[in-house]
Amino acid sequence: MNTNIINSKTVLFLGAGASAYLEKPLMVEFVNELLNDPSINLNEKNIIETITSLRGNDLEEILKEINEICGRGYFKGATPRNYFKDFFDQNPKNILGRSLLGFSALPEPPLPDKSNFGMRYSEICDKCSDLRWKIYEKIFEVYYNVDGLKVKDLYSPLFNFIQEKMTGKRNIVPVFTTNYDKAIETLSIADEGIELIDGFIHIAKKKIDKWSHKSFNDFKPKKNKLNLCLFKLHGSIFWYRVEGEIIYSHVVTSFPTDRKTETVILFPDDTKEILADPYITSYSYLQKCFDKAEFIIFVGYSFRDYITITFLKSALRFNEKLKVIIIDPNSAKIYKRYFDYYKKRFLCVDAKFTNEVECYTKPILAFLEEKGVISDASRLSQK
């Protein structure tokens, strides 16, 4: 692994809230848009509402439940009702299963015909499968484009602040994100002072940009620029796997019909995919950067990813110099829920991430002064 990257003093982690200013919806807002989408029929809407009534307006939970239903295709066979009743009684998802299949706490009706039940479950699986693809298409539609001027207005002040106050003599900032959009890629085009390393290498003969872990491992920082090493933990709507190679497409083509082509996006609950590239490389660098960093800044991140929480808690235990800054309207709640034990090492900035930079720079400067990272004179010069 590249020591230039993993020895970075400050690491940035971007969640969905980091793109809210760019008019990209948070998960709850996305679900509301989905329910009002004309492409969603009544049956599909009922499925979504059944899930949200039990799990809340959480896109990750919706996809998780739908994926589980679609993954149980073996239930389509002719099996007695009592078998399924016992299964859902023992399964932690039993409330949802009962709701979708028509089971209730009422006295048991007569045992139905086996084949009838199989047809009923098959129908539900097909509906959930269709709904899943419509949700994926909606994700493409919503996160396809970002405004370059807004991106620069939002992110340039943040990176200027980090470079001036939090990188020391280094000019490298690893950026990890769970977002599907290309805000940081757009910033690197709009801001000439930024050099972007995103895992892709240009192959001149084929006229393509191909993903390779060597892009990170062979990286050498450019002088007189801020080098951003971007790791997209959940992939991108612009990434496609073609005949085993991951290609960057500058135009979103939605979900390809060609079986040799597939999108490279880690949708919620696709945790098994983490074991393969490009995800394994990104998560490996995430762990190493956490273990070495002095500061980690989380922006608009809900901390739903079990792996990220585990890596962070491990780093806090073994990396004594590590301090964490959370910029989010719910930062205090997040801290109390997951990290209450590490009080002195956390700064919670209860604010939305916008172009009003003083909302986060002032408390961070005070925090840096308190930790002896900068002097009072340096802080005053910032005003």
C-alpha positions as CSV (number, residue, x, y, z in Angstrom):
1,M,0.0,0.0,0.0
2,N,1.1,3.6,-0.7
3,T,2.6,5.2,2.5
4,N,2.0,8.6,1.0
5,I,-1.7,8.0,1.3
6,I,-1.9,6.0,4.6
7,N,0.3,8.4,6.5
8,S,-1.9,11.4,5.8
9,K,-2.5,13.6,8.8
10,T,-6.2,14.3,7.9
11,V,-8.8,12.1,6.4
12,L,-12.1,13.2,5.0
13,F,-15.2,11.0,4.9
14,L,-18.3,12.2,3.0
15,G,-21.8,10.9,3.5
16,A,-25.1,11.8,1.9
17,G,-25.5,15.0,3.9
18,A,-22.4,16.3,2.2
19,S,-24.3,16.5,-1.1
20,A,-27.5,18.0,0.3
21,Y,-26.4,21.5,-0.6
22,L,-26.0,20.2,-4.2
23,E,-29.7,19.4,-4.1
24,K,-29.2,15.6,-3.8
25,P,-31.7,14.1,-1.4
26,L,-30.9,12.3,1.8
27,M,-32.2,8.7,2.2
28,V,-35.5,9.7,3.8
29,E,-36.1,12.4,1.1
30,F,-35.3,9.8,-1.6
31,V,-38.0,7.4,-0.2
32,N,-40.6,10.2,-0.2
33,E,-39.7,11.0,-3.9
34,L,-39.9,7.3,-4.7
35,L,-43.4,6.9,-3.2
36,N,-44.6,9.9,-5.4
37,D,-42.9,8.6,-8.6
38,P,-45.5,7.8,-11.3
39,S,-43.6,4.8,-12.4
40,I,-44.3,3.1,-9.0
41,N,-47.6,1.2,-9.3
42,L,-50.1,0.6,-6.5
43,N,-48.8,-2.9,-5.6
44,E,-45.2,-1.6,-5.4
45,K,-46.2,1.3,-3.4
46,N,-48.0,-1.0,-0.9
47,I,-44.8,-3.1,-0.6
48,I,-42.7,0.1,0.2
49,E,-45.3,1.3,2.7
50,T,-45.5,-2.1,4.4
51,I,-41.7,-2.0,4.9
52,T,-41.5,1.7,5.9
53,S,-44.3,1.2,8.5
54,L,-42.0,-1.3,10.3
55,R,-38.5,0.0,9.4
56,G,-39.0,3.7,8.8
57,N,-38.4,5.7,5.6
58,D,-34.9,4.3,5.1
59,L,-33.8,3.3,1.6
60,E,-31.2,0.9,2.9
61,E,-33.8,-1.0,5.0
62,I,-36.2,-1.0,2.0
63,L,-33.6,-2.5,-0.3
64,K,-32.4,-4.9,2.4
65,E,-35.9,-6.3,2.9
66,I,-36.6,-6.5,-0.8
67,N,-33.3,-8.3,-1.5
68,E,-34.1,-10.8,1.2
69,I,-37.5,-11.6,-0.3
70,C,-36.1,-11.9,-3.8
71,G,-33.3,-14.1,-2.4
72,R,-35.8,-16.7,-1.1
73,G,-36.9,-18.0,-4.5
74,Y,-36.9,-21.5,-3.1
75,F,-40.1,-20.5,-1.2
76,K,-41.9,-20.4,-4.6
77,G,-42.3,-24.2,-4.4
78,A,-45.5,-25.9,-3.1
79,T,-45.0,-25.9,0.7
80,P,-47.6,-26.0,3.4
81,R,-48.6,-22.8,5.0
82,N,-47.7,-24.0,8.5
83,Y,-44.1,-24.4,7.4
84,F,-43.9,-20.8,6.5
85,K,-45.8,-19.7,9.6
86,D,-43.2,-21.5,11.7
87,F,-40.4,-20.0,9.7
88,F,-41.6,-16.4,10.1
89,D,-42.3,-17.1,13.9
90,Q,-38.6,-17.9,14.2
91,N,-37.3,-15.3,11.8
92,P,-36.5,-11.8,13.2
93,K,-38.1,-10.4,10.1
94,N,-41.4,-12.2,10.9
95,I,-43.6,-9.1,11.1
96,L,-42.7,-8.0,7.5
97,G,-43.0,-11.6,6.2
98,R,-46.5,-11.9,7.8
99,S,-47.6,-8.6,6.4
100,L,-46.5,-9.4,2.8
101,L,-47.8,-12.9,2.8
102,G,-51.1,-12.2,4.5
103,F,-50.3,-13.9,7.8
104,S,-51.6,-12.3,11.0
105,A,-52.0,-13.0,14.7
106,L,-55.6,-14.0,14.1
107,P,-56.7,-17.7,14.5
108,E,-55.3,-19.9,11.7
109,P,-57.5,-20.3,8.7
110,P,-57.8,-23.7,7.0
111,L,-54.6,-24.9,5.3
112,P,-54.6,-23.6,1.6
113,D,-53.7,-25.6,-1.4
114,K,-49.9,-25.9,-1.6
115,S,-49.6,-24.9,-5.2
116,N,-51.8,-21.8,-4.5
117,F,-49.3,-20.7,-1.9
118,G,-46.4,-21.2,-4.2
119,M,-48.0,-19.1,-6.9
120,R,-48.7,-16.4,-4.3
121,Y,-45.1,-16.2,-3.1
122,S,-43.9,-16.3,-6.7
123,E,-46.0,-13.3,-7.5
124,I,-44.6,-11.4,-4.5
125,C,-41.0,-12.2,-5.5
126,D,-41.7,-11.0,-9.0
127,K,-43.2,-7.7,-7.8
128,C,-40.3,-7.1,-5.4
129,S,-37.8,-7.9,-8.2
130,D,-39.5,-5.3,-10.5
131,L,-39.6,-2.8,-7.7
132,R,-35.9,-3.3,-6.9
133,W,-34.9,-2.4,-10.5
134,K,-37.2,0.7,-10.4
135,I,-35.4,1.8,-7.3
136,Y,-32.0,1.3,-8.9
137,E,-33.2,3.3,-11.9
138,K,-34.4,6.1,-9.6
139,I,-31.0,6.2,-7.9
140,F,-29.4,6.7,-11.4
141,E,-31.9,9.5,-12.2
142,V,-31.4,11.4,-9.0
143,Y,-27.6,11.2,-8.7
144,Y,-26.7,11.5,-12.3
145,N,-25.6,15.2,-12.5
146,V,-24.1,17.8,-10.2
147,D,-23.7,21.5,-10.6
148,G,-19.9,22.4,-11.1
149,L,-20.3,25.9,-9.7
150,K,-22.1,24.7,-6.6
151,V,-19.6,22.0,-6.1
152,K,-16.7,24.5,-6.1
153,D,-18.6,26.9,-3.9
154,L,-19.2,24.1,-1.4
155,Y,-16.0,22.1,-1.3
156,S,-13.2,24.5,-2.3
157,P,-13.4,26.4,1.1
158,L,-13.4,23.1,3.0
159,F,-10.3,21.8,1.2
160,N,-8.5,25.2,1.4
161,F,-9.1,25.1,5.2
162,I,-7.9,21.5,5.6
163,Q,-4.8,22.2,3.5
164,E,-3.9,25.4,5.4
165,K,-4.7,24.2,9.0
166,M,-4.7,20.4,9.1
167,T,-2.3,18.8,6.7
168,G,1.0,20.0,8.1
169,K,3.7,20.0,5.4
170,R,1.8,17.3,3.4
171,N,-0.4,18.1,0.5
172,I,-2.4,14.9,0.4
173,V,-6.0,14.3,1.7
174,P,-7.6,10.8,1.3
175,V,-11.3,11.2,0.7
176,F,-13.7,8.4,1.4
177,T,-17.3,8.5,0.4
178,T,-20.4,6.3,0.2
179,N,-22.1,8.7,-2.3
180,Y,-22.8,7.6,-5.8
181,D,-22.5,11.0,-7.4
182,K,-19.3,12.6,-8.8
183,A,-19.1,15.7,-6.7
184,I,-15.3,15.4,-6.0
185,E,-14.5,14.4,-9.6
186,T,-16.4,17.6,-10.7
187,L,-14.5,19.7,-8.2
188,S,-11.1,18.5,-9.6
189,I,-12.2,19.8,-13.0
190,A,-13.5,23.1,-11.6
191,D,-10.6,23.8,-9.3
192,E,-7.1,23.9,-11.0
193,G,-5.4,23.7,-7.6
194,I,-6.6,20.1,-7.1
195,E,-5.1,16.9,-8.5
196,L,-7.4,13.9,-8.3
197,I,-6.4,10.2,-8.0
198,D,-9.5,8.1,-8.2
199,G,-8.2,4.6,-9.1
200,F,-8.5,4.9,-12.9
201,I,-5.6,4.8,-15.4
202,H,-6.0,6.0,-18.9
203,I,-5.3,3.4,-21.6
204,A,-4.5,5.4,-24.7
205,K,-4.6,2.5,-27.1
206,K,-8.1,1.5,-26.1
207,K,-9.2,5.1,-25.4
208,I,-10.6,4.1,-22.0
209,D,-10.1,4.8,-18.3
210,K,-9.6,1.5,-16.5
211,W,-9.7,1.0,-12.8
212,S,-6.6,-0.5,-11.1
213,H,-5.4,-0.6,-7.5
214,K,-2.0,0.4,-9.0
215,S,-3.4,3.9,-9.5
216,F,-3.2,4.3,-5.7
217,N,-0.2,2.1,-5.0
218,D,2.0,3.9,-7.5
219,F,0.7,7.4,-6.7
220,K,3.2,10.2,-6.3
221,P,1.9,13.5,-5.1
222,K,2.2,16.5,-7.4
223,K,3.9,19.6,-5.9
224,N,2.0,22.9,-5.7
225,K,-1.3,21.1,-5.8
226,L,-3.6,19.5,-3.2
227,N,-3.7,15.8,-4.0
228,L,-7.1,14.2,-3.3
229,C,-7.1,10.4,-3.2
230,L,-10.7,9.5,-3.8
231,F,-12.1,6.1,-2.6
232,K,-15.7,5.5,-3.5
233,L,-16.6,2.8,-1.0
234,H,-19.9,2.0,-2.8
235,G,-18.8,2.5,-6.3
236,S,-20.3,5.0,-8.8
237,I,-23.1,5.3,-11.3
238,F,-20.4,6.0,-13.9
239,W,-18.5,2.7,-13.3
240,Y,-19.1,-0.4,-15.4
241,R,-17.6,-3.8,-15.4
242,V,-17.0,-4.9,-19.0
243,E,-15.5,-8.4,-19.6
244,G,-13.9,-8.4,-16.2
245,E,-12.5,-4.8,-16.4
246,I,-13.9,-1.8,-14.6
247,I,-14.3,1.1,-17.0
248,Y,-15.2,4.7,-16.3
249,S,-18.0,6.0,-18.5
250,H,-18.4,9.7,-18.8
251,V,-22.1,9.2,-19.7
252,V,-24.5,7.3,-17.5
253,T,-26.2,4.6,-19.7
254,S,-28.4,3.3,-16.9
255,F,-28.5,-0.5,-16.3
256,P,-27.0,-2.2,-19.4
257,T,-28.9,-5.1,-21.0
258,D,-25.7,-6.7,-22.3
259,R,-24.8,-9.6,-20.0
260,K,-21.1,-8.9,-20.4
261,T,-21.6,-5.5,-18.8
262,E,-22.7,-4.6,-15.3
263,T,-22.7,-1.5,-13.1
264,V,-20.2,-1.2,-10.3
265,I,-22.3,0.0,-7.5
266,L,-22.5,-1.5,-4.0
267,F,-26.1,-1.1,-3.1
268,P,-27.2,-1.4,0.5
269,D,-26.8,-4.8,2.0
270,D,-24.6,-6.1,-0.8
271,T,-21.9,-6.7,1.9
272,K,-20.5,-9.8,0.2
273,E,-19.3,-7.7,-2.7
274,I,-16.9,-5.9,-0.4
275,L,-14.5,-8.9,-0.7
276,A,-13.9,-8.1,-4.4
277,D,-12.2,-5.1,-6.1
278,P,-12.7,-2.2,-6.3
279,Y,-14.3,-2.3,-2.8
280,I,-11.7,-4.4,-1.0
281,T,-9.0,-1.9,-2.1
282,S,-11.0,1.1,-0.8
283,Y,-11.9,-0.5,2.5
284,S,-8.3,-1.6,3.0
285,Y,-7.1,1.9,2.6
286,L,-9.9,3.1,4.8
287,Q,-8.7,0.9,7.7
288,K,-5.0,1.9,7.2
289,C,-5.8,5.6,7.0
290,F,-7.9,5.5,10.1
291,D,-5.1,3.7,12.0
292,K,-2.6,6.4,11.0
293,A,-4.6,9.6,10.9
294,E,-4.4,12.4,13.4
295,F,-7.8,13.8,12.3
296,I,-10.8,12.3,10.6
297,I,-13.6,14.7,9.4
298,F,-17.0,13.1,8.8
299,V,-19.4,15.3,6.8
300,G,-23.1,14.4,6.6
301,Y,-22.5,10.8,7.4
302,S,-25.2,8.7,9.2
303,F,-22.8,6.0,10.5
304,R,-25.0,3.2,9.2
305,D,-22.0,1.2,7.8
306,Y,-21.0,-1.4,10.3
307,I,-17.6,-1.8,8.8
308,T,-16.8,1.9,9.0
309,I,-17.9,2.0,12.6
310,T,-15.8,-1.0,13.4
311,F,-12.7,0.4,11.7
312,L,-13.1,3.7,13.6
313,K,-13.6,2.2,17.0
314,S,-10.6,0.0,16.4
315,A,-8.5,3.0,15.4
316,L,-9.7,5.0,18.4
317,R,-8.5,2.2,20.6
318,F,-5.0,1.8,19.1
319,N,-4.3,5.2,17.6
320,E,-4.0,7.5,20.6
321,K,-3.4,10.6,18.6
322,L,-6.6,10.2,16.6
323,K,-9.3,12.9,16.9
324,V,-12.7,12.9,15.2
325,I,-14.8,15.8,13.9
326,I,-18.4,15.2,12.8
327,I,-20.2,17.9,10.8
328,D,-23.9,17.0,10.8
329,P,-27.1,18.3,12.3
330,N,-27.3,15.1,14.3
331,S,-23.6,14.9,15.2
332,A,-24.3,14.9,19.0
333,K,-26.7,12.1,18.8
334,I,-24.3,10.1,16.6
335,Y,-21.5,10.6,19.1
336,K,-23.6,9.6,22.1
337,R,-24.9,6.5,20.3
338,Y,-21.6,5.1,19.1
339,F,-18.6,6.9,20.7
340,D,-19.6,8.2,24.2
341,Y,-16.5,6.6,25.7
342,Y,-14.1,8.8,23.7
343,K,-15.5,12.2,24.7
344,K,-12.3,14.2,24.7
345,R,-11.4,13.1,21.3
346,F,-14.5,14.2,19.5
347,L,-15.8,17.5,18.1
348,C,-19.5,17.6,17.2
349,V,-20.5,20.4,14.9
350,D,-24.3,20.4,14.8
351,A,-24.7,22.1,11.5
352,K,-25.6,21.3,7.9
353,F,-22.7,21.3,5.5
354,T,-23.2,24.4,3.3
355,N,-21.1,27.2,1.8
356,E,-21.4,29.1,5.0
357,V,-17.9,28.0,6.0
358,E,-17.7,29.7,9.4
359,C,-20.4,27.3,10.7
360,Y,-17.7,24.6,10.8
361,T,-14.3,26.5,10.6
362,K,-14.8,28.4,13.8
363,P,-15.5,25.4,16.1
364,I,-12.8,23.4,14.3
365,L,-10.2,26.1,14.8
366,A,-11.1,26.3,18.5
367,F,-10.8,22.5,18.8
368,L,-7.4,22.6,17.1
369,E,-6.2,25.3,19.4
370,E,-7.5,23.3,22.4
371,K,-5.5,20.3,21.2
372,G,-2.4,22.3,20.7
373,V,-2.4,21.8,16.9
374,I,-2.4,25.6,16.1
375,S,-1.6,28.6,18.2
376,D,-4.0,31.3,19.2
377,A,-2.2,33.8,16.9
378,S,-2.8,31.4,14.0
379,R,-6.5,31.1,14.8
380,L,-6.9,34.9,15.0
381,S,-5.2,35.3,11.6
382,Q,-7.9,33.2,10.1
383,K,-10.6,35.8,10.9
